[in-house]
Amino acid sequence: MLAIMTLPASRTQATMTRSEREALLDALLLGEPELGFTPRGNPDPRLVRLVRLLGRQAARDNFEAQRKASEPGAS
């Protein structure tokens, strides 16, 4: 199912900085137990790091889209 949800690398246009890549690799601790949902209080720190990383990327993408839309001659 994961293969269906991901795009081949040749078609994606997202760029990632070295620090973002390292942060993502740190979050992918393959030998660690599965991420767990804790409804009260103490969230899994790996999940928190992943959410922050994804949030920063989404903010950059949104900022770039707004910048392009506000350029003169943009449709």
Long-range contacts (C-beta under 8 A, 24 or more apart in sequence): 14-57, 14-61, 20-53, 20-56, 20-57, 23-49, 23-53, 24-50, 24-53, 27-53
